[in-house]
Amino acid sequence: MSGTLYIVATPIGNLADLSARARAVLQRADLIAVEDTRHSGRLLQEIGTRAALLSCHEHNEAQRTEVILSRVQQGDTVALISDAGTPLISDPGFVLVREAHRRGLKVVPVPGPSALIAALSCAGLATDRFVFEGFLPAKAGARQRRLAELASETRTLVFYEAPHRILACLADLCDSFGTARDATLARELTKTYETLVHGTLQSLHDLLQRDENQQKGEIVLVVAGTARREQALDAAAEHTLRILLEDLPLKQAASLAARLTGLKKNLLYDVALGWQSGKV
């Protein structure tokens, strides 16, 4: 008889957020697959589990999958946890879970903390539709190209970002989305120095530039989607905007077109962004 593979969410900072069910599963598990055995040691020591630990991270997941699933097939209870939060959400585990399903093994979620959901819940931005982008590309050129593709997205966008890249990321967001786009920066959620700041992309960039402490820790950035166009451009306005874009940067072209046509600058900016990203 086969056992069970549990996908267990663990705290993103505050250990008190571990659910009673997650605690029980981890205490009775025969094997716990973790990203970093040292990182997860504090949590597992506190709950008193005696399970064997096995590292399973992005560099060895393919190799560890066979070891882990063979234990499940032998009838063991195996738990998968990440360093923090819900496994597979910008963390390893996809290869393992996909193969478990392929073999017909029992996979059970034990839901709980997630930085993605925690940030959305307190960002003050629309949550009825959202897009999770995880980490943007580390290199500036690739990051800027990806943001250009997302510029006309109307759903709320959620990004994870590394501390040493957050300032450059905000600068690129200002260039791609416009400086006035609403956003919330959630930093060190559930931890001692938790920070939640709501403002425009430009104001967040300026804040972080002034205060390097705000560039530290685990960061989630929630950005409002672009406003749906409330009015279409007539042929004359479209012609004006396209001509201006031939010789001027996007922001200047949108600003001048607004003065010439009487339309809203944000509308013209969003339309031009759509042209550049190939979505309009």
GIDANOR-V132025 format. One record per backbone hydrogen bond with DSSP energy under -0.5 kcal/mol. NH is the residue of the N-H (numbers start at 0). CO is the residue of the C=O. E is the energy in kcal/mol with one decimal. If there is no record, write none. Layout:
BEGIN
[[NH | CO | E] [NH | CO | E]]
END
This chain:
BEGIN
[[2 | 71 | -4.3] [3 | 75 | -1.1] [4 | 105 | -2.7] [5 | 3 | -0.6] [5 | 77 | -3.2] [6 | 107 | -2.7] [7 | 5 | -0.8] [7 | 79 | -2.3] [8 | 6 | -0.5] [8 | 109 | -2.4] [9 | 84 | -2.1] [14 | 12 | -0.7] [16 | 13 | -2.1] [17 | 14 | -1.5] [22 | 18 | -2.4] [23 | 19 | -2.1] [24 | 20 | -2.4] [25 | 21 | -2.4] [26 | 22 | -2.0] [27 | 23 | -1.6] [28 | 24 | -0.9] [29 | 76 | -2.7] [30 | 76 | -1.6] [31 | 51 | -2.7] [32 | 78 | -3.2] [33 | 31 | -0.5] [33 | 53 | -2.4] [39 | 35 | -2.2] [41 | 38 | -0.5] [43 | 39 | -2.3] [44 | 40 | -2.4] [45 | 41 | -2.0] [46 | 42 | -1.7] [47 | 43 | -0.7] [48 | 43 | -1.6] [49 | 26 | -0.5] [51 | 29 | -1.6] [53 | 31 | -2.1] [55 | 33 | -3.3] [59 | 56 | -1.2] [60 | 56 | -1.6] [63 | 59 | -2.6] [64 | 60 | -2.0] [65 | 61 | -0.6] [66 | 62 | -0.7] [67 | 63 | -2.7] [68 | 64 | -2.7] [69 | 65 | -1.8] [70 | 66 | -1.2] [71 | 67 | -1.6] [72 | 68 | -2.6] [73 | 69 | -1.1] [74 | 71 | -1.8] [75 | 70 | -2.3] [77 | 3 | -2.7] [77 | 75 | -0.7] [78 | 30 | -2.5] [79 | 5 | -3.0] [80 | 32 | -2.7] [80 | 78 | -0.5] [84 | 9 | -1.5] [86 | 84 | -0.5] [87 | 91 | -1.1] [88 | 85 | -1.5] [89 | 87 | -1.3] [96 | 92 | -2.8] [97 | 93 | -2.7] [98 | 94 | -2.0] [99 | 95 | -2.1] [100 | 96 | -2.2] [101 | 97 | -2.0] [102 | 98 | -1.8] [103 | 100 | -1.3] [104 | 99 | -2.6] [105 | 2 | -0.6] [107 | 4 | -2.6] [109 | 6 | -3.1] [117 | 113 | -2.7] [118 | 114 | -2.4] [119 | 115 | -2.0] [120 | 116 | -2.3] [121 | 117 | -0.9] [121 | 118 | -0.7] [122 | 118 | -0.6] [122 | 119 | -0.8] [130 | 155 | -3.1] [132 | 130 | -0.7] [132 | 157 | -2.9] [133 | 157 | -0.7] [135 | 159 | -0.7] [142 | 138 | -2.5] [143 | 139 | -2.7] [144 | 140 | -1.9] [145 | 141 | -2.1] [146 | 142 | -2.4] [147 | 143 | -1.9] [148 | 144 | -1.4] [149 | 145 | -1.1] [150 | 146 | -0.9] [152 | 149 | -2.1] [155 | 128 | -1.6] [156 | 222 | -3.1] [157 | 130 | -2.5] [158 | 220 | -2.9] [159 | 133 | -2.3] [160 | 218 | -1.7] [164 | 161 | -1.7] [165 | 161 | -1.0] [165 | 162 | -0.5] [168 | 164 | -2.6] [169 | 165 | -2.4] [170 | 166 | -2.1] [171 | 167 | -2.2] [172 | 168 | -2.3] [173 | 169 | -2.3] [174 | 170 | -1.8] [175 | 171 | -2.3] [176 | 172 | -3.4] [177 | 172 | -0.6] [177 | 173 | -1.3] [180 | 177 | -1.0] [182 | 198 | -2.9] [183 | 221 | -2.9] [184 | 196 | -2.9] [185 | 183 | -0.6] [185 | 219 | -3.1] [186 | 184 | -0.6] [186 | 194 | -3.1] [187 | 217 | -2.8] [190 | 187 | -2.1] [193 | 190 | -1.4] [194 | 186 | -2.6] [196 | 184 | -2.4] [198 | 182 | -2.6] [200 | 180 | -1.8] [201 | 178 | -2.0] [203 | 199 | -2.3] [204 | 200 | -2.3] [205 | 201 | -2.6] [206 | 202 | -2.2] [207 | 203 | -2.4] [208 | 204 | -2.0] [209 | 205 | -1.8] [210 | 206 | -2.1] [211 | 209 | -0.6] [213 | 210 | -1.4] [214 | 211 | -1.7] [215 | 212 | -1.4] [218 | 160 | -0.7] [219 | 185 | -3.0] [220 | 158 | -2.9] [221 | 183 | -2.9] [221 | 219 | -0.5] [222 | 156 | -3.1] [222 | 220 | -0.5] [223 | 181 | -2.6] [225 | 152 | -2.8] [237 | 233 | -2.5] [238 | 234 | -2.3] [239 | 235 | -2.3] [240 | 236 | -2.5] [241 | 237 | -2.4] [242 | 238 | -2.0] [243 | 239 | -2.2] [244 | 240 | -2.1] [245 | 241 | -0.8] [245 | 242 | -0.8] [246 | 242 | -0.5] [246 | 243 | -1.2] [247 | 243 | -2.0] [252 | 248 | -2.8] [253 | 249 | -2.6] [254 | 250 | -2.3] [255 | 251 | -2.7] [256 | 252 | -2.5] [257 | 253 | -1.9] [258 | 254 | -1.5] [259 | 255 | -2.0] [260 | 256 | -2.5] [261 | 257 | -2.2] [267 | 263 | -2.1] [268 | 264 | -2.8] [269 | 265 | -2.7] [270 | 266 | -2.3] [271 | 267 | -2.4] [272 | 268 | -2.4] [273 | 269 | -2.2] [274 | 270 | -2.1] [275 | 271 | -2.5] [276 | 272 | -2.2] [277 | 273 | -0.7] [277 | 274 | -0.9] [278 | 273 | -2.0] [279 | 273 | -1.3]]
END
